[in-house]
Amino acid sequence: MKKGVWVMAALCSLALSQTALAGEFVQDEGGIWYRNEDGSWKTGWFLDADGSWYYFDQDGYAKLGWYQENGKRYFFRQDTGRMIADRTITLDGTVYTFDHNGVSTQLSDRYSGWMFDDTGWYYRLPDGSFITDGWEQIDGRWFFFDPIGYMETGLIDWNGTAYYLDDASGAMVTDASRVVDGVTYNFDASGAGTVAWPYKSPVVIPPEEEKSELQKTVDAVCDGILAQITNSSMGERQKAEAIYRWVRGNLRYSGHSSTRDWVTEAYQGFRRRHGDCYTYFSVSQALLTRAGLPSIEVIRSTDNDHYWNMTRVDGTWYHFDTTPRSWGGWFCLLTDAQMAAYSAAHRGCFTFTPGLYPPSP
């Protein structure tokens, strides 16, 4: 059978990485199929790079809907052909549960338990209704459901108190801390949260044994630079000023950063010696933190398109922007007022949300 060759836009998210398995999902007038690199097609069972199963018939087309093999029934999504697994869902008014292998079991009309659809998780009661709008204790753990019955996750505010619902399970987090949008919350045994640090958190440097090889390489580069520009007799302000001078004197502004991962961008900045504001920020962050000076990422609030550091020197937080500006200026250890004055005179270039960052006197 001759097959078309245009890739279905709706299946783009299923396209496999070239580093995983060569090939692509395709749709033509006959249905969905998987084209191998040599132009042939898959038949039978197929596991993609994302861990999802598909079944292709002898002509290579994906099975959609119900499929029975060796007395076991499976269900494949009508839109993508992906096999349903690890889910309990309703199909044509009947409740089915699918195990890890995708094998289905029809459940009683009185089934009560967790179910899942394209929107999220919900909990079915024996009468066919669902838990809605508030807290519910299930199997000893607390969950929160929205007004139409879907399980909530992440940070919520309930009657003026912060709670955190685990991103994976949805269960209320207790006796633990979580960082949300850069703000650290501590949650007690009841789940109630308090803000431990009301501002965006400084970058967390992992222990040596947990660092990636790339970060270890960046550390080694920083150590070499710091050995040349700082010494043990310097105070924190002197070290910060030395780092500022080095970054300004050894990087030039050009091009665009290729990532928003500061370790990767710091490595590229040290290697290429040029980049945009995120490169300057990343290189500065690498040197500051390696020198023992904590750093917070500051983002311009008007367009999220300019980055700089805040660093703590002698117990006080200051702005630290090494990116050169066409209007000129030296932005080493400036206060909020100094940044605001420059920003007001230069098109709001340093506009930021003060409440997100520690005040700088």
N, C-alpha and C positions, 0 to 999 in steps of 0.2 A: 504494500500500500504506500502510495506517495504521500508524504507529509509536508505541511507548510513549514515555514522557517521563521515566522515572526514571533518574537517573545512577548508573551502576555504581560502587559504593564502591571496588572494586578498581582502578578506572581514575582515581581522584581525582588521582593523581600526574601524569596526562596532561592534566588540565584546563588549558586555555590561559589565559594572563593576559589581562585585559581590555585591557591596553595593547598586546598583541601582535595576536592574532586573536580576534574575537568568536566565541563559540560554545562547544560542549562535547561531549565524548564521552558517548554514551548507550548503554545496552543494554536491549533488550526480548526478547521470546520469539524473535524472528527472528535476533538477533545484535547485533553492535556497529555503531554508526553515529555520524556526526558531525552534530550539529544546528547549522545556521547561526543567526545572530541573528534572521533573519526567519522561522525555523521550517522552512526547506527543509533539504535534506541534500546532503552531498558525494557526487559520483560520480567514478569514475576515480582517478587518482593525486592524492595530497594530502600536502603537506609541512607538518608541524606546527611550532610555535614552538621546539621543542627540536631540530629538525633531523632528525626521524624521518619516514620515508615509510610511507604506508598506501595500500591500493588498495580502492576501494569499487565494488561492482557497480552495475548499472543501477537497482536498488532502494535503493541507498545503504548496503548492508551491507558491512562490512569483510571482505576475503578473508582466510581463515585457512589456514595450511599452504602447500602448493605452488601456484604460479601460473605459467603459461607465457604469454609474449607475444613475438611476433616471433622465435620460436626460442630465446628466453632464459628460463631458469627462475629464479624467485624464491621465497623462503620467508618467510611471515609468521607471527609467533608466535601460537600457539593461544589464549593468554590475553589478549593485548592487540591483536593485529592489526598490531603494529609489524614492519616489514621488517627482516630480518637483513642486516647489511652489515659489512664489515671484520672478519670472523670466520671461523675454521675450526672446525667443530663436527661432531659425530656425530649423524646422524639415522637411526633404524631400523638401526643397526649399520654404516652407510656414512659415510665421511668426505667432507665437502664443504667447499670454501672459497668464501666470498662476497666479491666485490670491493667497492670503495667505492660502486658503483652497485647493489649487491645481486645481481648476476648470479652464479649458482652454477656451480661446476666440481666434478665428482666426482673424488676423488683415489684413488690406489692404496691397497689394503689395507695396503701397506707404507709408507704415508705417515709421515714423521717431522717434527715441528715443533710450533709453538705452537698451542694450542687454547683455547677459551673456553666457559664455561657460566655459569649464573646465580650460581655461587659465586665464580668467578674464573678466572685463567689457569693452565694447566698445559702440560706438554711431553710430547708423545706420541713414543714410540720405534717403530722399524720393526716390532717384534714385537707392537705394540698395548699394551705396558705404558707406564708413565709414570715420569718421574724423581721420586724421593721423598726426603724426609728428609735435607736437607743441601745443600752447595754444588755447583754445576755451572757450568762455563764454556761458554757458548753464543755463537758468533760473536764471540769475543774479549772478552765481558763476563761477569762473575760474577753468578749468581742463586742464591737460596736457596729451597728447597722444603720445605713442611711434611710431616709423616709420611704424609699421604694424597695428596700430589702437587701441591698448589696453591702457586703462587708467592707468596712473602711480600713485603710492602712495609713501609716505615717503619723504625723503630729496632728492632734485635734484639740480643740478648746471646748470643754464641756462645763457649763456653769462657771466660767471664769477660771478653770483650772486646766493646765496642760496635761495631756496624756499622750503616750506614744504607742501605736499599734504596729507590731512587727511587720516589716515590709513583705516577708515571705508568708508567714502563717496568719497574720492579722491579730494574733493574741496580744493582749495588753502587756507592755514591758514593765517589769518591776525590779527594784534594787539594781538599777543599771543607769548608765549615761548614754546619751545620744547627741550627735552634732547635727543640727538641722539648719541649713542655709548659713553655715558658719557659726551658729550660736550653740553653746553647750548647755544641755539640760540634764539635771539629775532627777531620776524618778525613784520614789521611795517604795516601801513594801505595798502600799495601797495603789501604786501606779501614778500618784500625783507628782507632777514635775515642777521643779523650780529652776530658774536660770542660774547656772553656775558662773557664767561669764557672759554678760549681756551684749557683747559685741562679737563681730566676726572673729573666729579663732585664728591665732597664729598658725603657720604651717607646721604640721607635725612631722618631725624627722624620725623615721623608724630606727629601731636598734640595728646595730651593724649586721647581725646575723639575718635580718629580714630585708636588708637593702638589695635592690637589683644590681646586676653587674654594671648597668649604665650609671646608676647613682654612685656606685663606688668609683667609677671612672671620673665622674664630675667632682667628687670629693677630692680625688688625687690632684686634679687640675687646680682646684681651689687651694689646697694645701701648698702647692708650689707657688701660687701667686701671693698668698698671704705671708709666706715665709720671706718674700721679697719686699713687701710693702708695710708689714706690721712687725712689732716686736713686743716682748713681754712687759716692757716699761710703759707702753701706751695705755691710756684709758679708753673706755668704750667710745667716747666721742671722737677721739683721734683715729681709732680703728675705722669707724664709720666714714669719716672724712677721707681716709686713705682709700677705702673701697670705692667711694664715690668718684674720686679722682681717677682711679684705675679704669673703671667702667667707661667714664666719659672720654678718657684718653685712648682707649684701645678698641672701642666699638664705633662703627659708623652706621648711620641710619639709612637703610635701603630695603626694598623688597617687603615681603610679608612673612610672618612666622607661619610655619607649616603645621603647628599643633597648639593645643591649649593645655599641654602637659608640661609643667614648668621644668621638670628634670630633663626631659627630652629637648626642650627649647634651650635650656642652659647649655647642654652639651653642644647643640648646633651653634649657639652663640660663641662659645669658646673656640670652636673649630673654624667657623667662617669669619668671625670677628665683624659681623654686620647683621642687621635685622631690624624689626620694627619695635614698637613700645613693649610688646610682650617679651621679646628677646631681651631687651634691656632690663625689664622687671625680673625675668627668670635668672639671668646672670647675676644681678644684684642679690636676689634671694639666695642663690647658692652660696655666694661669698659671705653675705651677712650671717646666715644661719651657721655656716662652717666656722665663722669667727665668734660664735656664741651670742649673736645679736638676733633676737626673734624678729620675724617678719610677717606682716599681714598683707594680703593682696587687696589693693584698693582699685575699684573700677569706676570710671566716670559714669554717673547716673543718667546723663542725658541720652547717651547712645550706646553704652557698654562697649565703647571702642577705644578706650585708653586705659592703660594699666600702670600702676606704680606701687611702691612699697610704703608701708609704715613700719618703722623699726623702733625698738625701745632702747634708749640710751640713758644710763644713769637713772633708771626708774621712770622715765618719761617717754611717752610715745611721740614720734615726729614723722612728718612726711618725708619721703626719700624718693625722688623721681630723677633717675639718671638719663632719661630720654631727652636729647637736645631739642629745643624748640626754635622755630624760625625767628621768633621774636626775641630770642636770647633769654638768659636767666640761669640761675644756679639754684637748684631745688634740693639742697642737702640739709636735712634736719630742720625743715620749716614747720611752723605752727599752723593750726587751722586758720587763724586770722591772716597770716602771711599768704597762705595758699588762696584764701578767699579774695584777698586784695588783688593778687595777680590774675586770678580767674576773672574777676569783674572787669578788669582792664583789657582782657584778651579773650573775648567771645565765650566766656564760660568754660575755658579749657580744663579747669580742675573742679568742675561741679561734681559733688558726691553727696551721698546721704549720710549726714553726721551721725545719726543714731546707730548706724551699723559699725562704727569704728570708735575706738577709745579716744576721748578728747585730748587734744594737744594744746596746752596752754600757750 
